[in-house]
Amino acid sequence: MADVSLENVSKSFGKTVAVDDITMDISDGSFVVLLGPTGAGKTTTLRLISGLEKLDGGRIHIAGRDVGVETPAQRDVAMVFQQYSLYPHLTVRDNLAFPLRSPILKTPEDQIAKRVKQIAEVLQIPHKLDNKATELSGGEMQRVSIGRALVRDPAIYLMDEPLSSLDAKLRADLRVELKRIHADLGSTLLYVTHDQIEAMTMASHVGVLEEGRLVQYGTPKEIYEDPSSVYVASRLGLPRINILPASLFPGSHKAPQIGLRPENIRQGDGIDATVVRAEHLGDQTRLHLELQGHAITTLTDPHTEYEPNETIKITPENPLYFDASGARIV
Amino acid sequence: MAEIVIKNVRKEFGDFVAVKESSFTIEDGEFFMLLGPSGCGKTTTLRMIAGLELPTSGEIYLDGEEISQRPPSERDIAFVFQMFALYPHMNVRGNISYPLKSQGMPRAAIKEKVAEVSKILGIEDILDRPVGGLSGGDRQRVALGRAIVREPKAFMMDEPLGALDAEFREHMAEELRALHDRMGATTVYVTHDQLEAMQMGDKIVVMNNAVVEQFGTPQEIYDKPATMFVADFIGSPSMNFLPFHGQVGRDATEVSLHGAHFHIPHTREPFEGDMALGVRPEHIQLSDSAPYRAKVLAAEYLGTTQIVTLKTADGEVKARIPSHKTVTAGETLGLEFDAATITLFDRQTGRALKSELNEGVLHG
């Protein structure tokens, strides 16, 4: 395990700038999540670190070593891809052992057996070791493919949306498991996703990417509570933060835009808003409101009934303010 | 406008029973969800309403008229498929007007109708574009336009958002629901996504293994699940089940697990045997002193709330608590439950035991 650092890293494909001057430190033992929509540069950043893409500019250090000219194999990284790729004719045991049997590593068989057993236990699949890969469920296959990266002890694990092809329940289980595995192994992990739940629940640090640039880097709590822009504020939080003209609310800050998370709208006093629809999600009810032509979403008690067109009073509580370009002011 | 009544409908494919005797009513103007895991019979049910499959037995009524054995063309129902099949050689206008042309509607009337529909969908500015270059969202709007333009009595939709990515899906779900609110047409919608069903539906039918497990409003199904399957399928994280063996009387008010007593809603039926105490994550409080002990395994930050995974003597439990409370992995705490929200289940059959909480909802 090791520190990984990116210094002014850039990469273009033709005229498209995929990664634009990213500087970032991934400290030893941390779980860093790169978050952003499709095309933000997440996967390219990962591929630059692994050596699958060549840098246009900047430097990457792994354990203090400039890896710019090294091949992927020399960099000592382990990658997990979105689609699990197992050898279908091999057992789970042989799939897990495969990376260790690589001629470069020359690991003795008794050590391989020990490591495979250890990882199988971490992944909670020791009873499946003698099954063929094809006899596994989707979740088990993805666990094995994560396991194939984990059997090695690389400087850093690089994971590219490893959970995105799984169904919701399994994803929730594996989120907890990955976090536990990370804690157990004390490994350094860089994880790419567009799923904000994964970013918030697993990361020690989140890097938010926008069009190839790293626009904020911090703990999930810092990013949620103290976002640097409208873009960042909109990445975390469900339902999404409401961005409105600040002038809608009398007496608020003179900034052009006000940002109100659904939980930062108090009901009972303030200005009139019209109920459009209440969505009962069970544990919470989302209330869709209209305020002078602007749509607002807030949360309310699951057992309160609202009729469409009913008028309620709302007032901002701990709002965020942004300038016209979307940069945070207060 | 249509009310759809499903009465004892059953469907067999050879030896395989896709849908067992099912009955429910879809009221006029409802946005109605058929929800369940793959293979549960929800799509077959939808296809029977549309006439793409004929029931083996039972009846389907559309506005009081029996239509069970009629071909799709005589049902006046529009079907929107998972993949939006558009005519690639026609432009947007051509695609939307096609169903009217084939009905022989006069050209001027078609023009007026297409203008009206494209206004509802917000696609007036792309009417003359070829469909090939459209974004996913616009393709979906065109496909919807083609269904709406006929003004059918009802819409059938089979996972229309299934192929979209999460962010766009959320957006289209809101748009679909808003469209429904403007038009007020009865819509039957198939999905395996419980959040989508809760978000968009006026009513939900939950199916599993060819059987209707429960039928009701989203909040009812969430608060008063009829079976362990429903309790587990709805909600994220799903309901916690703490297994125990014992007996409850006709009017019991508490149960005990490993010596800790928990208040429950008054029971309405006696039971003896293997049970499970069902409690939702947000109905669990962590306290230092409560006698039912649990060890913290993990905490997941979610903004305003966090999900805490704990290990109890009866298995793992997930609790949803405010994120400003600090919990540390490894520490041992006590658990308290909101008594009024607890459901007891018969673990053998998965059925919820009747109580003052759910007696209005459960039948039979």
Interface residues (C-beta under 8 A of the other chain):
Chain A: P37 T38 A168 K169 A172 R175 V176 K179 R180 A183 H194 D195 I197 M200 T201 M202 P220 K221 Y224 L236 G237 L238 R261 E263 R277 E279 H280 L281 G282 D283 T285 R286 P302 H303
Chain B: D165 A166 E167 R177 D181 D193 Q194 L195 M198 Q199 M200 T217 P218 Q219 Y222 D223 I234 G235 S236 P237 S238 R280 P281 E282 L297 A298 E300 Y301 L302 G303 T304 I307 T309 R320 S323 A329
